Amino acid sequence: MDRPTVLVTGMSGLIGGAVRRQLGARYELSALNRRAVDGVPCHRADIADLAAIEPAFKGVDAVVHLAASVGSSAPFDELLRANVIGTYNVFEASRRAGVRRVVYASSGATVSAYERDMPYRALAEGRYDEVGAWTPLTHETPVRPAGLYGVSKVWGEALGRHYADAHDLSVLCVRIGHVTAEDRPRAPRDFSVWCSQRDIARIIEACLRAPATLRFDVFFAVSNNRWSYRDLDHARRVLGFEPQDAAETYRT
């Protein structure tokens, strides 16, 4: 049986590497990257150039869109080029090529300004003695982006909603927590928002495997963290996603 063909943008990044390791045996992977990716067919182009990236989408079943300018300190012109123009180009190239599904790498930064307020502030700062019960943020909670990076990811989700409605493209948005190179929590906040490399690859694969009838949705992606304020029940119910790792494993 033929393996599904999946184009991964930004495969040379941390999450792209995790996706490649976990999905490589079950999917026919290719990359859209600015630099070569050893061992994987790679179309080298900048996602800000629609004409240049279009050939990468031919014959592709699904796209995992990871390429982005990342971080709260990223300058606006970089966010505009990569996260706004580039994300539009990826959706538009997907539409033109007849791609069935785009898995969009959104971010917890779409809601992380809630950490300005209690009890989420105490959870993020590791001051657990100040926390009683708390209500997890869900995919239905109003967005509250932290910085322009978070705003750019809200744009990507809204754009995905538009493409799902106007062009019948299935778009599943994954609000990714903090994935670290060390693959473990590095700071107090990580005990709330950390996501292991294994868990992020698993939820992306769950999105790829979801029924074609799922046209649009938004999911938080964190590991099974005791002090998380981001809901996982929706991903469990819709995708069957169950995280395998937990930040508390690394508590010293």
N, C-alpha and C positions, 0 to 999 in steps of 0.2 A: 504493500500500500504506500502511495506517495506521501511523503511528509509535508505538512503545511509549510509554505514559504513565508518567512517573517523577516522584514527589514527592520533593523535596529539603528536608529540614529544615535550618534554619540556612543558607539560601542566601546571606544577606547577609555571611557571613564570608569569610575569605581563600580557603579551599578551596572553599566554595560558589561563589564567583566563578569560580574555575578550572574547576569542573565545568560551570558554565553556559556559559562560552566554548567549551569543547571539545564538549559534548554537545548544545548547543542546536539544532544543525542536523539532528540525527539522532533526537532524542527530543522528545516533547511534555512539556515540563517545567512543573511547578508548584512552588510554594514553601509551606512551613509555617514562618512566621517571626513574630517579635513585632513587627517593623516591615515596612512595605511594601517590595517589591522591584520597582523600575521595569521595566516591559516584560514581566513574568511574572505569570500569575495567582497570587495570593498569599492564603492563608488565614492571617489574623493571630490567633494564640493562643499561650498558654504551654504547652509540652509537659508541664508538671506537672499540667495540667488535662485529664483524659482526655475528659470530655464535650465540652469546648470544641474539642479537636483532631479528633475523630472525623469530622466532615464532610469534612475535607481528604483522607481516604483513599478516598472513594467513587470507583469506576471506575479505580483506579490499578493498574498492572501491577507496579511495583516501587517501593521506597522506598530512598533514600540518606539514612541518618540521620547527619547531621553536627552537629546542635545539641548543645551541651554547655557545661558550665562547665570551663574549661581552665586548667591550670597548677598547679605544685607549691604555690603559695601560696594557692590558692582555699580559702575557708573550708568546713568540713564541711557546714554547712547548705546552701550553694550546690551542692556536689557531690551531696548527698542529693536535693535538689529536681530538679536538671537531669539528672544522670548516673545516678541510681538510679531515682527515681520516673518521671522523664521518659522514660528508656529503656524501662522497663516499659510505660509508656503507648503508646509508639510501636510496640512489638512487639504489644501487645494490640489496638490500633486496626488494625494491619495484619492480624492474625488475623481480627478481626470483619468486615473489609471484603473478605476473600478475596484479599488481595495475595499474589502468588506468591513474591516474593523481597525480602529486606531486606539491603542492603549497609550494614554497621555500621562506623562510623568508630571503630575502636579506636585504640590508641596504642603506640608503642615503650616508653612508660612502664610497660607490663605486664612488661617484662623489664629495664629500664634500671638497676635496682639491681645487676645484674651488673657495672656499671662501677665498683663498689667494689673489685673484685678484678682482679688481673692475669690475662691481658694486656689485658682490656677497658678497664681504667682507663687504661693507657698509650695505647691507641687513641683513647679519648675525649679525652685531654689533649694529643694530638699528639706524644707522646714516642716516635716510631717506632723510635728506636735501641734502645729497651728491649723491642721486640716481635720475637719470632721467628715461628714458625708459630702460627696460632690456629685454633680450631674455631668456625665460625659458629654462632650460636644459631638454632635452627629452630623451626617451629611446634610441635614435639614437646618442646622444652626446657621444663622446669618454669618456671612463671611466677615472677618475682621483682620485684614492682612497687616503683617508687620513689614513696613518698608516697601519700597518700590518693587523689590523682587517678589514679594507676596502679591502685590497688585498685578504684576505681570502674569502670575500663575492664575489669578482670578480671571484675567482676560482669556487665558487659554481654555479654562473650563467653560466660560461663556461662549467662546468660539466653537468649542466642541458641541455644546448644546445646539447652537445654530446649525452646524453641519449635520447633526443627527436629525433635526427637524426639517431642514430645507432640502437635504440631499440624501436622506436615508442612509447615512454612513453611521455605523455603530461606533460610538465613542465612549470609552470607559476611562474615567479619570482616577488616578491613584495619588492620594495626598501622602507623599512619602515622608516618613520621619527621618531621624538623624542616622544615616548610614555612615559608619566610620571605617577608615582603612584598617584599623586594628581589629575590627569586627567585635568590638566590645564597648561598653560605656566609657566615656572619657571624663565626664564632668557630672555634677549633681543633676543638671537638667536631663541628661541622657537616661536617667532612671525613670523618667516619664516618657520621653519621646523617641528613645532609641529603637532602631529597626535593624535586625541582623541582615547580613548579606543573603543568607539562606531564605529568610522570610520575605525579603523584598522580591527575590527571584520567584518564589512560590506564588505570591499574590499576582505578579505579572502573568505567570503561566495560567493561573486560575482565570484571569481576565481573557486570555487568549482562548481558553477552553469553554468559556461561558456560552450559553445558547445564543444563536443568531438573533433570536427574538428580543434579546436585551439590547435596546437601542442606545440608551444613555444612562450613565449612573456615575456616582462619586463614592469612593471608598478611602477610608483612612488606612494607612499601612504603618503599623508599629508592631513590635514584638509583644509578647504576653507579659507586659510590664505592670507590676503591682500598683504603681503610682501614676499610671497613664490617665490622661483626661480625654483621650480621643477614642471614640467608639469603634469597636471591632464587631459588634453583633450584626451590623448590616452586611459586612463582608462575609461573615460566617453564614448568614441566612441566604444571601443571594449567590455567592461564589463557592460556598463550602470551604472557605479559607480558614485554616486553624494554624496560628503561629506555632513554630516549633521551639523558639528560643525565648529567653526572658532576661531582662536586665539584672534582676536580683541574683541570678547565678553568679554574677561577678562582684557582688557586694563583699567588701573586705571589712 
